[in-house]
Amino acid sequence: RAGRTMELWKQIFARKIEQMKPGDRWTLKEDYNLQSNDLDPGWKQFLQQHAFARFQCSQCWHAWQSAQVNILFHMHLDRRQSRGWVRMRIFRQECKKCLLPKLEQPEFSQEHVTRVVENLVLKISGKCYRDAIHPKELSKIIVEDQTTGPHDSAHCEACRLGICFVKNEAQAPTKPFFRAVSLFPRVFPAQQDWSDAEGENSSGGESSCNWRRWCCYSCCVVIFLALLIFVLLYF
């Protein structure tokens, strides 16, 4: 089954790359040891995320589908020989119903293989041939059937390797993320309260200053009256 799937990838890739660069020969092969960002000199990388595929457990025959399949490509072009090579690794998933699950290969429809290959060819055009491409040219992965439940990162090979960034909703914080956003409006009342408090402190300081000024005037008046009485009594 995996062999037939790989042949489909090779056939579609050969046809698409021939349409883009008729004079160059490109080879696509699968490499299970391919690592993200571990590139040989002159090689480029493309990671296709959110690809849609179906899985079936080889032990209990449980079937499931996922729209979070990751496919890693390493690409290299030798311009002098007009030859190119692509190494490809499709990351697998495990059955969540088995106690000792095995990593299972995904099954792609021809339509989804075509879309991923079209993206790959565009990336080759931009990264290897340095042709100008626009991100909008990349094909969007369309999911025919609605997947149920969150992404099961505990059984995702790409998640274990730190390549898949989709988090399981069950592992998310208990409070929704949007509640954190709702805290921002509270900043403004807090600032307003702080300003009010500062204003209150300022008014309090002003009254204290007035009180000291009044005491000073009172003392001056008392001293003046004392001197006046002293002069009247003794002179």
C-alpha positions as CSV (number, residue, x, y, z in Angstrom):
1,R,0.0,0.0,0.0
2,A,2.8,2.4,0.9
3,G,4.6,1.5,-2.3
4,R,1.6,2.3,-4.4
5,T,1.1,5.6,-2.6
6,M,4.8,6.6,-3.2
7,E,4.4,5.7,-6.9
8,L,1.5,8.1,-7.1
9,W,3.7,10.9,-5.5
10,K,6.4,10.2,-8.0
11,Q,4.1,10.2,-11.0
12,I,2.4,13.5,-10.2
13,F,5.7,15.1,-9.2
14,A,7.3,14.1,-12.5
15,R,4.4,15.5,-14.5
16,K,4.3,18.8,-12.6
17,I,8.0,19.5,-12.5
18,E,8.2,18.7,-16.3
19,Q,5.6,21.4,-16.9
20,M,7.6,23.9,-14.9
21,K,11.2,23.1,-16.0
22,P,11.1,20.9,-19.1
23,G,14.8,20.8,-19.6
24,D,15.8,19.6,-16.1
25,R,15.6,16.1,-14.5
26,W,14.3,15.8,-11.0
27,T,14.1,12.8,-8.7
28,L,11.8,12.3,-5.8
29,K,12.5,9.7,-3.1
30,E,11.3,9.0,0.4
31,D,13.7,9.3,3.3
32,Y,12.5,8.2,6.7
33,N,15.6,9.7,8.4
34,L,15.0,13.3,7.1
35,Q,15.2,15.8,9.9
36,S,13.8,19.4,10.0
37,N,16.5,22.1,9.5
38,D,19.2,19.5,9.2
39,L,20.3,20.3,5.7
40,D,23.3,19.4,3.6
41,P,25.1,22.3,1.9
42,G,23.1,23.7,-1.0
43,W,19.8,22.0,0.0
44,K,16.6,23.9,0.7
45,Q,13.6,22.9,2.9
46,F,9.9,23.0,2.6
47,L,7.4,21.9,5.2
48,Q,3.9,21.2,4.1
49,Q,1.6,21.5,7.1
50,H,-2.1,20.8,7.5
51,A,-2.3,18.2,4.8
52,F,-5.3,15.9,4.9
53,A,-5.0,12.1,5.0
54,R,-6.6,9.0,6.3
55,F,-5.1,6.4,8.6
56,Q,-5.9,2.8,9.5
57,C,-4.4,0.8,12.4
58,S,-2.6,-2.3,11.2
59,Q,-3.4,-4.0,14.6
60,C,-7.1,-3.3,15.4
61,W,-8.1,-1.8,12.0
62,H,-9.4,1.4,13.7
63,A,-9.6,4.1,11.0
64,W,-9.3,7.9,11.5
65,Q,-8.6,11.0,9.5
66,S,-6.5,14.0,10.1
67,A,-6.1,17.5,8.6
68,Q,-2.8,18.0,10.5
69,V,-0.4,15.8,8.6
70,N,3.1,17.2,8.1
71,I,5.3,16.4,5.1
72,L,8.9,17.5,5.1
73,F,10.8,18.1,1.8
74,H,14.5,18.7,1.2
75,M,15.4,20.0,-2.3
76,H,18.6,20.5,-4.2
77,L,19.4,21.7,-7.7
78,D,22.7,21.1,-9.6
79,R,22.5,23.8,-12.3
80,R,25.5,22.6,-14.2
81,Q,24.0,19.1,-14.7
82,S,20.4,20.5,-14.8
83,R,19.5,17.9,-12.2
84,G,17.5,18.1,-9.1
85,W,16.7,15.9,-6.1
86,V,13.9,15.9,-3.6
87,R,13.9,13.9,-0.3
88,M,10.5,13.5,1.3
89,R,9.3,12.4,4.7
90,I,5.7,11.9,5.6
91,F,5.1,12.0,9.3
92,R,3.0,9.3,10.8
93,Q,0.4,8.9,13.5
94,E,-0.5,6.2,16.0
95,C,-3.8,4.6,16.8
96,K,-5.2,6.0,20.1
97,K,-7.2,2.8,20.8
98,C,-4.3,0.4,21.0
99,L,-2.2,-0.1,24.2
100,L,1.0,-0.6,22.1
101,P,0.3,1.4,19.0
102,K,2.4,1.4,15.9
103,L,3.2,4.5,13.7
104,E,1.0,4.2,10.7
105,Q,1.5,5.7,7.2
106,P,-1.2,8.0,6.0
107,E,-3.2,7.5,2.8
108,F,-3.7,10.5,0.6
109,S,-6.3,11.0,-2.2
110,Q,-4.9,11.8,-5.6
111,E,-6.4,15.3,-5.3
112,H,-4.5,16.0,-2.1
113,V,-1.3,14.6,-3.5
114,T,-1.6,16.9,-6.5
115,R,-2.2,19.9,-4.3
116,V,0.9,19.2,-2.1
117,V,3.0,18.5,-5.2
118,E,1.9,21.8,-6.7
119,N,3.1,23.6,-3.6
120,L,6.3,21.6,-3.7
121,V,7.0,22.6,-7.3
122,L,6.3,26.2,-6.5
123,K,8.7,26.1,-3.6
124,I,11.4,24.5,-5.9
125,S,10.8,27.3,-8.4
126,G,11.3,30.0,-5.7
127,K,14.0,28.4,-3.6
128,C,16.1,26.6,-6.2
129,Y,15.5,28.6,-9.3
130,R,14.9,31.9,-7.5
131,D,11.8,32.6,-9.5
132,A,9.4,35.1,-8.1
133,I,6.4,33.5,-6.6
134,H,3.5,34.9,-4.5
135,P,2.3,33.1,-1.4
136,K,-1.3,33.2,-2.8
137,E,-0.1,30.8,-5.6
138,L,0.2,28.0,-3.0
139,S,-2.7,25.6,-3.1
140,K,-4.9,25.4,-0.1
141,I,-5.5,22.0,1.3
142,I,-9.2,21.3,1.1
143,V,-10.8,18.8,3.5
144,E,-13.7,16.9,2.0
145,D,-14.8,15.3,5.3
146,Q,-15.0,17.2,8.5
147,T,-12.6,15.8,11.1
148,T,-13.9,15.2,14.6
149,G,-12.1,16.1,17.8
150,P,-8.9,18.0,18.5
151,H,-5.5,17.1,17.1
152,D,-4.1,14.1,19.1
153,S,-0.6,15.4,19.6
154,A,0.2,12.5,21.9
155,H,0.1,10.1,18.9
156,C,1.6,12.4,16.3
157,E,5.1,11.7,15.2
158,A,5.7,15.3,14.0
159,C,4.6,16.6,17.4
160,R,7.1,14.4,19.2
161,L,9.9,15.8,17.0
162,G,8.8,19.4,17.6
163,I,7.7,19.9,14.0
164,C,3.9,20.0,14.4
165,F,2.8,23.1,16.2
166,V,-0.9,22.2,16.6
167,K,-1.7,21.7,20.2
168,N,-4.3,19.3,21.6
169,E,-7.3,21.3,22.8
170,A,-7.4,19.0,25.9
171,Q,-3.9,20.3,26.8
172,A,-5.0,23.9,26.5
173,P,-5.5,26.1,29.6
174,T,-8.9,25.7,31.3
175,K,-9.7,29.4,30.6
176,P,-10.3,30.4,27.0
177,F,-7.7,32.5,25.4
178,F,-10.2,35.3,24.6
179,R,-10.6,35.9,28.3
180,A,-7.0,37.1,28.5
181,V,-7.9,39.6,25.9
182,S,-10.8,40.8,28.0
183,L,-8.3,41.8,30.7
184,F,-7.0,44.7,28.6
185,P,-10.0,47.0,29.0
186,R,-9.4,46.7,32.7
187,V,-6.1,48.4,32.3
188,F,-7.7,51.7,31.6
189,P,-9.8,51.8,34.8
190,A,-6.7,50.8,36.7
191,Q,-4.9,53.7,35.1
192,Q,-7.8,56.0,35.8
193,D,-7.9,54.8,39.5
194,W,-4.2,55.5,39.7
195,S,-4.7,59.0,38.3
196,D,-7.5,59.6,40.7
197,A,-5.4,58.5,43.6
198,E,-2.6,60.7,42.4
199,G,-5.1,63.6,42.2
200,E,-6.3,62.8,45.7
201,N,-2.7,62.8,47.0
202,S,-2.1,66.1,45.2
203,S,-5.1,67.7,46.8
204,G,-4.1,66.3,50.2
205,G,-0.7,67.8,49.7
206,E,-2.1,71.1,48.7
207,S,-4.3,71.3,51.9
208,S,-1.4,70.3,54.0
209,C,0.6,73.1,52.5
210,N,-2.2,75.6,53.2
211,W,-2.4,74.4,56.8
212,R,1.3,75.0,57.3
213,R,1.0,78.5,55.7
214,W,-1.9,79.3,58.0
215,C,0.2,78.2,61.1
216,C,3.0,80.4,60.0
217,Y,0.8,83.4,59.6
218,S,-0.7,82.7,63.1
219,C,2.7,82.5,64.7
220,C,3.7,85.8,63.1
221,V,0.5,87.5,64.4
222,V,1.1,86.1,67.9
223,I,4.7,87.3,68.0
224,F,3.7,90.7,66.7
225,L,1.0,91.0,69.4
226,A,3.5,89.9,72.1
227,L,6.0,92.6,71.0
228,L,3.2,95.2,70.9
229,I,2.1,94.4,74.5
230,F,5.7,94.4,75.7
231,V,6.3,97.9,74.2
232,L,3.1,99.2,75.7
233,L,3.9,97.9,79.2
234,Y,7.5,98.8,79.5
235,F,7.9,102.0,77.4
